[in-house]
Amino acid sequence: MTTYTILIVLSALVIFSYLFDLVASKTKLPSVLLLLVLGIGLRILVDKLQIHTYNFLDILPTLGTVGLILIVFEGSLELKYAREKNKVIKGAFLSALLILIATVVVITFIIYQITGQTLYLCFVNAIPFSVISSAIAIPSVSSINKKSKEFIIYESSFSDILGIILFNFAVANQHITVGSFGQLALNTVLILLLSVVACVTLLYLMGRLRHHIKFFLIISILIMVYAIGQSFHLSALVLILSFGLFLNNADAIKHAWFRSIFIYKNLSNDLTQLHQLSAETAFIIRTFFFVIFGFTMNIYELDNFNIIANGLIMLGSIYVIRFGYLYFFKREHVLPEGFVTPRGLISILLYYNLPQHMKLVEIGTPFLFMVVLGSSLVMSIGLMSTRKKQTAQTEAGH
């Protein structure tokens, strides 16, 4: 392929992604689903034309990590804290935690029945399938009511963070001891301290930088701090969520010393620009990540009854647990939130970060692909049907 052909393909992918977003806003069909289908279509076309391509699996984890950072950051920049929101935040955290634990337990049992491997290996392999993907959930709820949207942003971000903590803990501790929990507590304290220092430092930098290029510098520093934290097995996604919340709520801090040093005249304008930049960059990264993921999938491996049957059982258990929890404990968040539990970017990243000797052959990428695709489809159908029902009720009321 020539340089110009590559440029045409890349530009076309961005244009298609933009059109998919327009379709998604009208139909509630996640643009991610359309990007996956586009990737699959390109793979079939390339195979038929016998075109030699690059091994995209080498760059997929890096793309996905940057995408995850930017999507969580973008979502957190939309959240305004108020004391009356404590209930929503607490409810979202408990929902993320309890649903994650219940889902991991059930999926561990399903994988154990499929593979017959040790419970530890089944447990580690179950975690990627148990985490809600904020990368899909947050963009998919952009047009639902504000209260539900806030709940989903908090819940999916907490699910990502808790999923990463659990994954790192499980991989690092094949034999759990009291010291294992001590190390977890220490890591949690360290990441919270790092978050405080990073938030204050980056806000100070934003107010002092006079160069016309500063937002990409801030984002680059944020990504670097995240990468450093993750390399020491700290759940650095806490830092990303904290920084977005801190920036968007810094002007609410009334302390005179803080305001004199950190709050500056153009803060509001800078936040608008930073949010716009992070949103557009996340859009580009998300486009290439999901197209590449679809492209790297061998859909012919899905021609297997066992994979389809076991995948459907896993999907069913995910939704039974979610609807069960929301119905009994969070009655005001059953619909449409019950359908918003997609697996996606975070599931893929955790799966690819699983050490090779811990991966189970029977639970491979076709299985992962089916759960990602299936959960997106269910979410799409659920959001569309809920929207139609609410529209019908509104029209009947008039």
C-alpha positions as a Markdown table, in Angstrom:
| # | Residue | x | y | z |
|---|---|---|---|---|
| 1 | Met | 0.0 | 0.0 | 0.0 |
| 2 | Thr | 1.3 | 3.5 | -0.9 |
| 3 | Thr | 1.4 | 6.4 | 1.6 |
| 4 | Tyr | -1.5 | 8.0 | -0.2 |
| 5 | Thr | -3.6 | 4.9 | 0.0 |
| 6 | Ile | -3.0 | 4.6 | 3.8 |
| 7 | Leu | -3.9 | 8.3 | 4.2 |
| 8 | Ile | -7.2 | 7.7 | 2.3 |
| 9 | Val | -8.1 | 4.7 | 4.4 |
| 10 | Leu | -7.3 | 6.5 | 7.7 |
| 11 | Ser | -9.3 | 9.6 | 6.7 |
| 12 | Ala | -12.2 | 7.4 | 5.5 |
| 13 | Leu | -12.3 | 5.6 | 8.9 |
| 14 | Val | -12.6 | 8.9 | 10.7 |
| 15 | Ile | -15.4 | 10.0 | 8.3 |
| 16 | Phe | -17.2 | 6.7 | 8.8 |
| 17 | Ser | -16.8 | 7.0 | 12.6 |
| 18 | Tyr | -18.3 | 10.5 | 12.5 |
| 19 | Leu | -21.3 | 9.3 | 10.5 |
| 20 | Phe | -21.7 | 6.3 | 12.9 |
| 21 | Asp | -21.9 | 8.8 | 15.8 |
| 22 | Leu | -24.7 | 10.7 | 14.0 |
| 23 | Val | -26.5 | 7.4 | 13.5 |
| 24 | Ala | -25.9 | 6.5 | 17.2 |
| 25 | Ser | -27.4 | 9.8 | 18.4 |
| 26 | Lys | -30.6 | 9.0 | 16.4 |
| 27 | Thr | -31.0 | 5.3 | 16.9 |
| 28 | Lys | -29.2 | 4.5 | 20.2 |
| 29 | Leu | -27.1 | 2.0 | 18.3 |
| 30 | Pro | -23.6 | 2.4 | 19.8 |
| 31 | Ser | -21.1 | 3.7 | 17.3 |
| 32 | Val | -18.7 | 1.1 | 18.7 |
| 33 | Leu | -20.8 | -1.7 | 17.4 |
| 34 | Leu | -20.7 | -0.2 | 13.9 |
| 35 | Leu | -16.9 | 0.3 | 14.2 |
| 36 | Leu | -16.5 | -3.4 | 15.1 |
| 37 | Val | -18.6 | -4.4 | 12.1 |
| 38 | Leu | -16.6 | -2.1 | 9.9 |
| 39 | Gly | -13.4 | -3.7 | 11.1 |
| 40 | Ile | -14.8 | -7.2 | 10.4 |
| 41 | Gly | -15.8 | -6.1 | 6.9 |
| 42 | Leu | -12.4 | -4.7 | 6.2 |
| 43 | Arg | -10.8 | -8.0 | 7.3 |
| 44 | Ile | -13.0 | -10.0 | 5.0 |
| 45 | Leu | -12.2 | -7.6 | 2.1 |
| 46 | Val | -8.4 | -7.8 | 2.8 |
| 47 | Asp | -8.5 | -11.6 | 3.0 |
| 48 | Lys | -10.3 | -11.8 | -0.3 |
| 49 | Leu | -8.0 | -9.4 | -2.0 |
| 50 | Gln | -5.0 | -11.2 | -0.3 |
| 51 | Ile | -3.5 | -7.9 | 0.8 |
| 52 | His | -0.6 | -8.1 | 3.2 |
| 53 | Thr | -1.2 | -6.0 | 6.4 |
| 54 | Tyr | 0.6 | -5.0 | 9.6 |
| 55 | Asn | 0.2 | -7.1 | 12.8 |
| 56 | Phe | -2.1 | -4.6 | 14.5 |
| 57 | Leu | -2.2 | -6.7 | 17.7 |
| 58 | Asp | 1.2 | -5.0 | 18.6 |
| 59 | Ile | -0.4 | -1.6 | 18.9 |
| 60 | Leu | -3.9 | -2.5 | 20.2 |
| 61 | Pro | -3.1 | -2.4 | 24.0 |
| 62 | Thr | -1.4 | 1.0 | 23.7 |
| 63 | Leu | -4.2 | 2.5 | 21.6 |
| 64 | Gly | -6.7 | 1.1 | 24.1 |
| 65 | Thr | -5.0 | 2.4 | 27.1 |
| 66 | Val | -4.8 | 6.0 | 25.7 |
| 67 | Gly | -8.4 | 5.7 | 24.7 |
| 68 | Leu | -9.5 | 4.6 | 28.1 |
| 69 | Ile | -7.6 | 7.5 | 29.8 |
| 70 | Leu | -9.2 | 10.1 | 27.5 |
| 71 | Ile | -12.7 | 8.7 | 27.7 |
| 72 | Val | -12.7 | 8.6 | 31.5 |
| 73 | Phe | -11.2 | 12.0 | 31.6 |
| 74 | Glu | -13.7 | 13.4 | 29.2 |
| 75 | Gly | -16.6 | 11.9 | 31.2 |
| 76 | Ser | -15.3 | 13.2 | 34.5 |
| 77 | Leu | -14.9 | 16.7 | 33.1 |
| 78 | Glu | -18.7 | 16.8 | 32.7 |
| 79 | Leu | -19.4 | 16.0 | 36.3 |
| 80 | Lys | -20.2 | 18.8 | 38.8 |
| 81 | Tyr | -20.0 | 17.8 | 42.4 |
| 82 | Ala | -22.7 | 18.9 | 44.9 |
| 83 | Arg | -23.4 | 17.6 | 48.4 |
| 84 | Glu | -26.8 | 16.3 | 47.2 |
| 85 | Lys | -25.0 | 14.1 | 44.7 |
| 86 | Asn | -23.3 | 12.0 | 47.5 |
| 87 | Lys | -26.2 | 9.6 | 47.3 |
| 88 | Val | -25.7 | 9.1 | 43.5 |
| 89 | Ile | -21.9 | 8.6 | 43.9 |
| 90 | Lys | -22.3 | 6.2 | 46.8 |
| 91 | Gly | -25.0 | 4.3 | 45.0 |
| 92 | Ala | -22.9 | 4.1 | 41.8 |
| 93 | Phe | -19.9 | 2.9 | 43.8 |
| 94 | Leu | -21.8 | 0.2 | 45.6 |
| 95 | Ser | -23.5 | -0.9 | 42.3 |
| 96 | Ala | -20.1 | -1.2 | 40.6 |
| 97 | Leu | -18.5 | -3.0 | 43.5 |
| 98 | Leu | -21.3 | -5.5 | 44.3 |
| 99 | Ile | -22.2 | -6.3 | 40.6 |
| 100 | Leu | -18.5 | -6.8 | 39.9 |
| 101 | Ile | -18.0 | -9.2 | 42.8 |
| 102 | Ala | -21.2 | -11.2 | 41.9 |
| 103 | Thr | -20.4 | -11.3 | 38.2 |
| 104 | Val | -16.8 | -12.5 | 38.8 |
| 105 | Val | -18.1 | -15.3 | 41.1 |
| 106 | Val | -20.7 | -16.5 | 38.6 |
| 107 | Ile | -18.4 | -16.3 | 35.6 |
| 108 | Thr | -15.6 | -18.0 | 37.5 |
| 109 | Phe | -18.0 | -20.9 | 38.0 |
| 110 | Ile | -19.0 | -20.9 | 34.3 |
| 111 | Ile | -15.4 | -21.0 | 33.2 |
| 112 | Tyr | -14.7 | -23.7 | 35.7 |
| 113 | Gln | -17.5 | -25.8 | 34.2 |
| 114 | Ile | -16.1 | -25.2 | 30.7 |
| 115 | Thr | -12.4 | -25.8 | 31.3 |
| 116 | Gly | -12.1 | -27.8 | 34.5 |
| 117 | Gln | -9.0 | -25.8 | 35.4 |
| 118 | Thr | -8.1 | -24.6 | 38.9 |
| 119 | Leu | -10.4 | -22.0 | 40.5 |
| 120 | Tyr | -7.6 | -19.5 | 40.6 |
| 121 | Leu | -7.0 | -19.6 | 36.8 |
| 122 | Cys | -10.8 | -19.5 | 36.2 |
| 123 | Phe | -11.1 | -16.5 | 38.6 |
| 124 | Val | -8.3 | -14.5 | 36.9 |
| 125 | Asn | -9.8 | -15.2 | 33.4 |
| 126 | Ala | -13.3 | -14.2 | 34.7 |
| 127 | Ile | -12.3 | -10.6 | 35.6 |
| 128 | Pro | -12.0 | -9.2 | 32.1 |
| 129 | Phe | -15.5 | -10.4 | 31.3 |
| 130 | Ser | -17.0 | -8.8 | 34.5 |
| 131 | Val | -16.0 | -5.2 | 34.1 |
| 132 | Ile | -18.4 | -2.6 | 32.6 |
| 133 | Ser | -16.6 | -0.7 | 29.8 |
| 134 | Ser | -16.8 | 3.0 | 30.4 |
| 135 | Ala | -15.4 | 3.5 | 26.9 |
| 136 | Ile | -18.7 | 2.2 | 25.5 |
| 137 | Ala | -21.1 | 3.0 | 28.3 |
| 138 | Ile | -20.3 | 6.8 | 28.6 |
| 139 | Pro | -20.7 | 7.7 | 24.9 |
| 140 | Ser | -23.8 | 5.5 | 24.6 |
| 141 | Val | -25.7 | 7.4 | 27.3 |
| 142 | Ser | -24.9 | 10.9 | 26.0 |
| 143 | Ser | -28.6 | 11.7 | 25.2 |
| 144 | Ile | -30.4 | 10.0 | 28.1 |
| 145 | Asn | -31.7 | 12.0 | 31.1 |
| 146 | Lys | -29.1 | 13.8 | 33.2 |
| 147 | Lys | -29.6 | 11.7 | 36.4 |
| 148 | Ser | -29.2 | 8.4 | 34.6 |
| 149 | Lys | -26.2 | 9.7 | 32.7 |
| 150 | Glu | -24.4 | 10.8 | 35.8 |
| 151 | Phe | -25.1 | 7.4 | 37.4 |
| 152 | Ile | -23.6 | 5.6 | 34.4 |
| 153 | Ile | -20.5 | 7.8 | 34.2 |
| 154 | Tyr | -19.7 | 7.2 | 37.9 |
| 155 | Glu | -20.7 | 3.5 | 37.9 |
| 156 | Ser | -18.8 | 2.6 | 34.7 |
| 157 | Ser | -15.7 | 4.6 | 35.8 |
| 158 | Phe | -15.8 | 2.9 | 39.3 |
| 159 | Ser | -16.2 | -0.5 | 37.6 |
| 160 | Asp | -13.1 | 0.1 | 35.5 |
| 161 | Ile | -11.1 | 1.2 | 38.5 |
| 162 | Leu | -12.3 | -1.6 | 40.7 |
| 163 | Gly | -11.8 | -4.1 | 37.9 |
| 164 | Ile | -8.2 | -3.0 | 37.4 |
| 165 | Ile | -7.5 | -3.2 | 41.2 |
| 166 | Leu | -9.0 | -6.7 | 41.4 |
| 167 | Phe | -7.1 | -7.8 | 38.3 |
| 168 | Asn | -3.7 | -6.5 | 39.5 |
| 169 | Phe | -4.3 | -8.0 | 42.9 |
| 170 | Ala | -5.3 | -11.4 | 41.5 |
| 171 | Val | -2.4 | -11.6 | 39.0 |
| 172 | Ala | 0.2 | -10.6 | 41.7 |
| 173 | Asn | -1.2 | -12.9 | 44.4 |
| 174 | Gln | -1.6 | -16.5 | 43.4 |
| 175 | His | -1.5 | -17.3 | 47.1 |
| 176 | Ile | -3.4 | -14.7 | 49.1 |
| 177 | Thr | -2.0 | -13.8 | 52.6 |
| 178 | Val | -2.5 | -11.0 | 55.1 |
| 179 | Gly | 0.5 | -9.3 | 53.5 |
| 180 | Ser | -1.4 | -9.2 | 50.2 |
| 181 | Phe | -4.1 | -7.1 | 51.7 |
| 182 | Gly | -1.5 | -4.9 | 53.4 |
| 183 | Gln | 0.1 | -4.3 | 50.0 |
| 184 | Leu | -3.3 | -3.5 | 48.5 |
| 185 | Ala | -4.0 | -0.9 | 51.2 |
| 186 | Leu | -0.6 | 0.7 | 50.7 |
| 187 | Asn | -1.1 | 0.9 | 47.0 |
| 188 | Thr | -4.5 | 2.5 | 47.5 |
| 189 | Val | -3.1 | 5.1 | 49.8 |
| 190 | Leu | -0.2 | 5.8 | 47.4 |
| 191 | Ile | -2.5 | 6.3 | 44.4 |
| 192 | Leu | -4.7 | 8.6 | 46.4 |
| 193 | Leu | -1.7 | 10.7 | 47.5 |
| 194 | Leu | -0.4 | 10.7 | 43.9 |
| 195 | Ser | -3.8 | 11.8 | 42.7 |
| 196 | Val | -3.8 | 14.8 | 45.1 |
| 197 | Val | -0.3 | 15.9 | 44.1 |
| 198 | Ala | -1.0 | 15.5 | 40.4 |
| 199 | Cys | -4.3 | 17.3 | 40.5 |
| 200 | Val | -2.8 | 20.4 | 42.3 |
| 201 | Thr | 0.3 | 20.4 | 40.2 |
| 202 | Leu | -1.4 | 20.2 | 36.9 |
| 203 | Leu | -4.0 | 22.9 | 37.8 |
| 204 | Tyr | -1.1 | 25.1 | 38.9 |
| 205 | Leu | 0.7 | 24.4 | 35.5 |
| 206 | Met | -2.5 | 25.3 | 33.6 |
| 207 | Gly | -2.6 | 28.7 | 35.2 |
| 208 | Arg | 1.1 | 29.5 | 34.7 |
| 209 | Leu | 1.7 | 28.2 | 31.1 |
| 210 | Arg | 1.8 | 31.0 | 28.6 |
| 211 | His | 2.8 | 29.0 | 25.5 |
| 212 | His | 0.0 | 28.6 | 22.9 |
| 213 | Ile | 0.3 | 24.8 | 23.1 |
| 214 | Lys | -0.5 | 23.7 | 26.6 |
| 215 | Phe | -3.5 | 21.3 | 26.6 |
| 216 | Phe | -1.6 | 18.5 | 24.9 |
| 217 | Leu | 1.2 | 19.0 | 27.3 |
| 218 | Ile | -1.2 | 18.6 | 30.3 |
| 219 | Ile | -2.8 | 15.5 | 28.7 |
| 220 | Ser | 0.7 | 14.1 | 28.0 |
| 221 | Ile | 1.8 | 14.6 | 31.6 |
| 222 | Leu | -1.4 | 13.0 | 32.7 |
| 223 | Ile | -0.8 | 9.9 | 30.5 |
| 224 | Met | 2.8 | 9.7 | 31.7 |
| 225 | Val | 1.8 | 9.8 | 35.4 |
| 226 | Tyr | -0.9 | 7.1 | 34.6 |
| 227 | Ala | 1.7 | 4.9 | 32.9 |
| 228 | Ile | 4.2 | 5.3 | 35.8 |
| 229 | Gly | 1.5 | 4.5 | 38.3 |
| 230 | Gln | 0.4 | 1.4 | 36.3 |
| 231 | Ser | 3.9 | 0.2 | 36.0 |
| 232 | Phe | 4.1 | 0.0 | 39.8 |
| 233 | His | 0.7 | -1.9 | 39.8 |
| 234 | Leu | -1.2 | 1.2 | 41.1 |
| 235 | Ser | -4.7 | 1.6 | 39.9 |
| 236 | Ala | -3.9 | 5.0 | 38.2 |
| 237 | Leu | -7.4 | 5.3 | 36.6 |
| 238 | Val | -8.3 | 6.8 | 40.0 |
| 239 | Leu | -6.0 | 9.7 | 39.2 |
| 240 | Ile | -7.7 | 10.3 | 35.8 |
| 241 | Leu | -11.2 | 10.4 | 37.3 |
| 242 | Ser | -10.0 | 12.6 | 40.2 |
| 243 | Phe | -8.2 | 15.1 | 37.9 |
| 244 | Gly | -11.3 | 15.6 | 35.8 |
| 245 | Leu | -13.6 | 16.0 | 38.8 |
| 246 | Phe | -11.0 | 18.3 | 40.5 |
| 247 | Leu | -10.7 | 20.6 | 37.4 |
| 248 | Asn | -14.4 | 20.9 | 36.9 |
| 249 | Asn | -15.1 | 21.7 | 40.5 |
| 250 | Ala | -12.0 | 23.7 | 41.6 |
| 251 | Asp | -13.9 | 27.0 | 41.3 |
| 252 | Ala | -16.3 | 25.7 | 44.1 |
| 253 | Ile | -13.4 | 25.7 | 46.6 |
| 254 | Lys | -13.8 | 29.0 | 48.6 |
| 255 | His | -10.5 | 28.9 | 50.5 |
| 256 | Ala | -8.8 | 32.3 | 49.9 |
| 257 | Trp | -5.3 | 30.9 | 49.8 |
| 258 | Phe | -6.3 | 28.2 | 47.3 |
| 259 | Arg | -8.2 | 30.7 | 45.1 |
| 260 | Ser | -5.3 | 33.2 | 45.0 |
| 261 | Ile | -2.8 | 30.6 | 43.8 |
| 262 | Phe | -4.8 | 28.1 | 41.7 |
| 263 | Ile | -7.9 | 29.9 | 40.3 |
| 264 | Tyr | -7.1 | 32.1 | 37.4 |
| 265 | Lys | -9.1 | 34.3 | 35.1 |
| 266 | Asn | -9.3 | 32.1 | 32.0 |
| 267 | Leu | -9.9 | 28.8 | 33.9 |
| 268 | Ser | -13.5 | 28.4 | 32.6 |
| 269 | Asn | -12.5 | 29.0 | 29.0 |
| 270 | Asp | -9.5 | 26.6 | 29.4 |
| 271 | Leu | -11.7 | 23.9 | 30.8 |
| 272 | Thr | -14.0 | 24.2 | 27.8 |
| 273 | Gln | -11.1 | 23.9 | 25.4 |
| 274 | Leu | -9.5 | 21.0 | 27.3 |
| 275 | His | -12.8 | 19.1 | 27.3 |
| 276 | Gln | -13.2 | 19.7 | 23.6 |
| 277 | Leu | -9.6 | 18.6 | 22.9 |
| 278 | Ser | -9.9 | 15.4 | 25.0 |
| 279 | Ala | -13.3 | 14.6 | 23.5 |
| 280 | Glu | -12.0 | 14.9 | 19.9 |
| 281 | Thr | -8.8 | 13.0 | 20.7 |
| 282 | Ala | -10.8 | 10.2 | 22.4 |
| 283 | Phe | -13.0 | 10.0 | 19.3 |
| 284 | Ile | -10.0 | 9.4 | 17.1 |
| 285 | Ile | -8.4 | 6.8 | 19.4 |
| 286 | Arg | -11.7 | 5.0 | 19.9 |
| 287 | Thr | -12.3 | 4.9 | 16.2 |
| 288 | Phe | -9.0 | 3.2 | 15.4 |
| 289 | Phe | -9.1 | 0.9 | 18.4 |
| 290 | Phe | -12.4 | -0.7 | 17.7 |
| 291 | Val | -11.9 | -0.9 | 13.9 |
| 292 | Ile | -8.5 | -2.6 | 14.6 |
| 293 | Phe | -10.1 | -4.9 | 17.2 |
| 294 | Gly | -12.8 | -5.9 | 14.7 |
| 295 | Phe | -10.1 | -6.3 | 12.0 |
| 296 | Thr | -7.9 | -8.6 | 14.2 |
| 297 | Met | -10.8 | -11.0 | 14.9 |
| 298 | Asn | -11.1 | -14.2 | 13.0 |
| 299 | Ile | -14.9 | -14.4 | 12.7 |
| 300 | Tyr | -14.6 | -17.9 | 11.2 |
| 301 | Glu | -13.7 | -19.1 | 14.7 |
| 302 | Leu | -17.2 | -18.2 | 15.8 |
| 303 | Asp | -18.5 | -21.0 | 13.8 |
| 304 | Asn | -18.4 | -23.2 | 16.9 |
| 305 | Phe | -21.5 | -24.2 | 18.8 |
| 306 | Asn | -19.7 | -24.4 | 22.1 |
| 307 | Ile | -18.3 | -20.9 | 21.9 |
| 308 | Ile | -21.8 | -19.5 | 21.0 |
| 309 | Ala | -23.6 | -21.5 | 23.7 |
| 310 | Asn | -21.2 | -20.7 | 26.5 |
| 311 | Gly | -21.0 | -17.0 | 25.4 |
| 312 | Leu | -24.8 | -16.8 | 25.6 |
| 313 | Ile | -24.8 | -18.3 | 29.0 |
| 314 | Met | -22.2 | -15.8 | 30.2 |
| 315 | Leu | -24.1 | -12.9 | 28.6 |
| 316 | Gly | -27.3 | -14.1 | 30.3 |
| 317 | Ser | -25.6 | -14.3 | 33.7 |
| 318 | Ile | -24.3 | -10.7 | 33.3 |
| 319 | Tyr | -27.8 | -9.3 | 32.7 |
| 320 | Val | -29.5 | -11.5 | 35.4 |
| 321 | Ile | -27.1 | -10.2 | 38.0 |
| 322 | Arg | -27.3 | -6.6 | 36.9 |
| 323 | Phe | -31.1 | -6.4 | 36.6 |
| 324 | Gly | -31.5 | -8.4 | 39.9 |
| 325 | Tyr | -29.2 | -5.9 | 41.7 |
| 326 | Leu | -30.8 | -2.8 | 40.3 |
| 327 | Tyr | -34.4 | -4.1 | 40.8 |
| 328 | Phe | -33.9 | -5.0 | 44.5 |
| 329 | Phe | -31.5 | -2.3 | 45.6 |
| 330 | Lys | -31.7 | 0.6 | 43.1 |
| 331 | Arg | -35.3 | 0.7 | 41.9 |
| 332 | Glu | -35.0 | 4.2 | 40.3 |
| 333 | His | -32.1 | 3.0 | 38.1 |
| 334 | Val | -33.6 | -0.2 | 36.5 |
| 335 | Leu | -34.3 | 1.2 | 33.1 |
| 336 | Pro | -32.5 | 2.1 | 30.9 |
| 337 | Glu | -29.5 | 1.6 | 33.1 |
| 338 | Gly | -30.1 | -2.2 | 33.4 |
| 339 | Phe | -29.1 | -2.6 | 29.7 |
| 340 | Val | -26.0 | -0.4 | 30.0 |
| 341 | Thr | -23.4 | -3.0 | 31.1 |
| 342 | Pro | -21.3 | -3.4 | 27.9 |
| 343 | Arg | -18.0 | -5.2 | 27.8 |
| 344 | Gly | -15.4 | -3.5 | 25.6 |
| 345 | Leu | -12.1 | -1.6 | 25.8 |
| 346 | Ile | -11.3 | -2.4 | 29.4 |
| 347 | Ser | -12.2 | -6.1 | 28.9 |
| 348 | Ile | -9.9 | -6.3 | 25.9 |
| 349 | Leu | -7.0 | -4.5 | 27.7 |
| 350 | Leu | -7.3 | -6.7 | 30.8 |
| 351 | Tyr | -7.4 | -9.9 | 28.6 |
| 352 | Tyr | -4.3 | -8.8 | 26.6 |
| 353 | Asn | -2.5 | -7.9 | 29.9 |
| 354 | Leu | -3.1 | -11.4 | 31.3 |
| 355 | Pro | 0.2 | -13.3 | 31.5 |
| 356 | Gln | 0.4 | -15.9 | 28.7 |
| 357 | His | 0.7 | -18.8 | 31.2 |
| 358 | Met | -2.5 | -17.8 | 32.9 |
| 359 | Lys | -4.6 | -17.6 | 29.7 |
| 360 | Leu | -7.0 | -20.5 | 29.1 |
| 361 | Val | -7.2 | -21.8 | 25.6 |
| 362 | Glu | -10.9 | -22.5 | 25.8 |
| 363 | Ile | -11.6 | -18.8 | 26.8 |
| 364 | Gly | -9.8 | -17.1 | 23.9 |
| 365 | Thr | -10.3 | -14.0 | 21.7 |
| 366 | Pro | -13.4 | -15.5 | 19.9 |
| 367 | Phe | -15.1 | -15.8 | 23.2 |
| 368 | Leu | -14.1 | -12.3 | 24.2 |
| 369 | Phe | -15.2 | -10.9 | 20.9 |
| 370 | Met | -18.6 | -12.6 | 21.2 |
| 371 | Val | -19.2 | -11.2 | 24.7 |
| 372 | Val | -18.1 | -7.7 | 23.6 |
| 373 | Leu | -20.3 | -7.8 | 20.5 |
| 374 | Gly | -23.3 | -9.4 | 22.3 |
| 375 | Ser | -23.3 | -7.0 | 25.2 |
| 376 | Ser | -23.2 | -4.0 | 22.8 |
| 377 | Leu | -26.1 | -5.5 | 20.8 |
| 378 | Val | -28.2 | -6.1 | 24.0 |
| 379 | Met | -27.4 | -2.5 | 25.1 |
| 380 | Ser | -28.5 | -1.1 | 21.7 |
| 381 | Ile | -31.8 | -3.0 | 21.6 |
| 382 | Gly | -32.5 | -2.1 | 25.3 |
| 383 | Leu | -31.8 | 1.6 | 24.8 |
| 384 | Met | -33.8 | 1.8 | 21.6 |
| 385 | Ser | -36.8 | -0.1 | 23.1 |
| 386 | Thr | -36.7 | 2.0 | 26.3 |
| 387 | Arg | -36.6 | 5.2 | 24.2 |
| 388 | Lys | -39.6 | 4.1 | 22.1 |
| 389 | Lys | -41.5 | 3.2 | 25.3 |
| 390 | Gln | -40.8 | 6.6 | 26.9 |
| 391 | Thr | -41.7 | 8.5 | 23.7 |
| 392 | Ala | -45.0 | 6.6 | 23.5 |
| 393 | Gln | -45.7 | 7.4 | 27.2 |
| 394 | Thr | -45.0 | 11.0 | 26.6 |
| 395 | Glu | -47.3 | 11.2 | 23.6 |
| 396 | Ala | -50.0 | 9.4 | 25.5 |
| 397 | Gly | -49.7 | 11.9 | 28.3 |
| 398 | His | -50.3 | 14.7 | 25.8 |
